[in-house]
Amino acid sequence: MGIVRGLEKTHDNFSVIVFDAHPDLFYSWNNSKLNHRCASFYISSKHQTTLLGIRSMDKDELEIVKNNNIHLIYSHENIKKSLLEILPKLENKVYISIDVDAFDPSFIRNTGTPEPGGFFWKEFIELLETIFKNKNVIGVDIVEFSPNENFESESYSLSKLIYKIMALNETFIYK
C-alpha cells in the first residue's frame, strides 16, 4: 500500500496488477487496516485492480469483487487469455505486485500462506512478458517471502525473478 501511495504522488492514473493466491480484500485483519490481507482492498478503492492466480477466497471477498471495479482471474482459468482480454481495459501505466504465494509451493514454499496449484517459472515469465509488452510498468514489488528452512534456492529464484523484471523493463521501455 505504501509504494502505491508514493506512486500516486508522481503518476496521475495507473492500474494495479496483483499476482496472488488470495485476493487480500479485507477491510481489517487482526485489528489492523495495514495487514497484508487488506492490501488489495485499499488499493482497489483508488485504482483499477486485477488479481491473477486466485485459488482461495473468503465469501465476503467475492462480494467485494462483484461490487467493485476489480478483475479476478482464477488459477484454473486460461490466465494468459483472460489477461489479454483485461489488459486493454486497464490504464496504460500499471504497477505490479507479486505475492510469492502466487507460486506453487513446490517452487516457492517459504511464505506464510502457501496454496497448492500456483504458478511455475515459465508460465509466470510469459505473463510478465505479456504485461510489459502491452503496458508501461511503473514499478514492481515482491512480497511475503518468509524464509524458514532450506530457502537458499528460493531466494536465488526470486533474485533471478528481479533480474528478469529489470531485463523486461529494459526490453520494453521504448515501446
N, C-alpha and C positions, 0 to 999 in steps of 0.2 A: 504494500500500500504506500509506503514511504517513497519508493522510487517513482511510482505513478504520480504521486502528488508533486514531486520535484519536476518531472517532465511536463506537468501542466503549466509550469511557470515559463517554459521555453517553447512549447508546442501548442498550437491552438486546438486542433482536433486530431484525435487519434483513437484507434480501436485497440483492444487488448485481446490477445490470443493466449489461452492458458492450456498447457498440456498437464493433465492431472487425472488421477484415478477417481477423485471426489470433486464435486462442484464447489465446495467451500462457500456455501451461500447462507451461512447462519448470521443472524443479527448480532448475536453474542454467544460466546462459548467459554465455560468456566468463569463467568462473570467478567469477561474481557471482550471488548469490541476489536481489540488488536490481535486476537488469537488467529493463527493461520487458518482455522476453519471459517473465518469471516472475510477473508481477503477478497474473494470474488463478489461477495455481496456488496461491499462498499465500492469496489472498482466499477461494477456494473451500474451503479447509480449515476455515474457521470460519463461512462464510456461504453460504447457497444462492445460486448464481450462474447467471445467464442470459447467454449470449453471442449477440448478434444480428449478422447480416450476415457471417458467416464465409465466406471464399472461398478460403483457403489454410491447410492444416493438415499438420503432421507426423504420421506414423502413431502415434508414441508419445503425442502429444496426444490422438488419437482414443481410445486405450486408457484414458487418464485420464478422459475424458468418460464412457466406458462404465462405469467402475468407481467413479464418484463422483456426488454429487448436483449435477450440472451440466446445465442445459438448454441445448441447442445449436440455434440457428436459422440455417440456411444462407441465403445471399443469394438462392439460386434458389427458395426456398420462398415461399409466401404469408406474408410475415413478419407482417403485421398479424393474420391469422387465427391463426397459431401463437402470437403474443404474447398474444392474448386467451385462448387455451387455457392458457397457462402462468401468467398473472398471478394467478389465484385460488390457485395452489399456493405463491406467494411470501408472505413476511411482509408485513404492512400497510405497514411502513416499508421504503423502498428507497433505495439510493444508486445514482446513475447515473454511469458513466464513459464518456466519448466519446473514442475514439481517432480522430483525423482521417483515418486511413487507411480508416475505415469508409465515407468518401465516395468517390464515383467520382473518379478522377484528373482528369477533365475539369472537375470542380468545385473540388476541393482537391488539388493535386499536390505541394505543398511538405510532404512527410512523408518519413521515411527508408525506409518500406516500402510504397509505393503498390501497389495491386492493382486491376486493371480490374473493372468491374461493381458498383461500390458504390452507396451511397445518393445521391439527389438531394434538393434542399431540401424540396419539397412532401411527399414521402413521409416524410422524416425528421421533419418537424414534426408530421405526423399521428401518427407513432409516439410521439413525446414527449407529444402531447396525450392519447393513449390511456393512457399510463403515469400522467401527472399526474391524469387523471380517475379512475383506479382505485386509486391508491396514494398514500401520504403520502411525498413525496420529501424526504429529509432532507439531500441535498447532490448536487452535480453537479461533475464536472471535465471539462476538455477537454485532452487530452494529445497529444503527438507532432507538434505543428505545428513544422516545421523550415524556416523561411524561407530560401530560397536565391536565387531570382530571380523577378522580376515577381510579388511576393506581396501587393502592396497590396490588390487586390480580394479575395484570400483572407482577409487579416487583417480587412478590413471585413466579409466574410461571417461569419467566426467571431465577431466582435464583435456582429453582429446576432443570431447564434445565442444568445449570452449574454443579450442583451436579451430575446429571445423566451422563454428559460428563466425569467428573472425575471418576465416577464408571466404565464407559465403558472403559476408558483408563486403569484403574487398572485390569479389567477383561481380556482385550485382549493384554496387554503389552508384555506378554511372549509367543506370538504365534509363 
